[in-house]
Amino acid sequence: MSATGTTGVDGEQPVPSVTGRRIARENRYFRTVEEDLPDRHGQPYTYHFCESLWDAVLVIPLLDDRRLIVERIYRHPYHAWMWEFPAGGIETGEAPLHAAARELEEETGWRPNRLDDLGPIEAIPGLVRMRLHLVLARDLTHVGGISHEAMEHIQVAQMTIDEAWAAAASTTEPVSAFLALGLGRLERWRNKCS
């Protein structure tokens, strides 16, 4: 896509014009949106998607001995526990790095003394509009004081990078994109540093 957001690589078509927009439902996290636009044949089409009311952070906590702080978290849409890196919403007016430090301490009891912005991604672009900022947390200090919300069923653990990759490669249980994406960005960072 070009800098203007309307055309891109040679032959890419202009972005379709939205002719109507409706909020079907909204809660404190998301709104369900219906937008009318032409399909690729010019026929009317209604596109349904979720729009997050805030961006989020995904924190990759790396200990000095190269182990990772991870979470075993219950994800209700799957009725299953998954391995993930800590994550959470960015509050209005909050910088992503500040949100990363806050979420890490609230969910795990670890405080970062060094944060590296690994860049944002659009995690599920065909279904959910939400920017996910990936942040590497280093030089960690355990301060305790975990503060979970009522539906945050979280167990904090430590894994080696190889153990985390094995969990991300599981074929016997659901694998969270929060683990796989974090590991991918961590590998990219490690390759740049070596």
Secondary structure, 3 states (H helix, E strand, C coil): CCCCCCCCCCCCCCCCCCCEEEEEEECCCEEEEEEEEECCCCCEEEEEEEEECCCEEEEEEECCCCCEEEEEEEEHHHCEEEEECCEEECCCCCCHHHHHHHHHHHHHCEEEEEEEEEEEEECCCCCEECEEEEEEEEEEEECCCCCCCCCCCEEEEEECHHHHHHHHCCCCCCCCHHHHHHHHHHHHHHHHHC
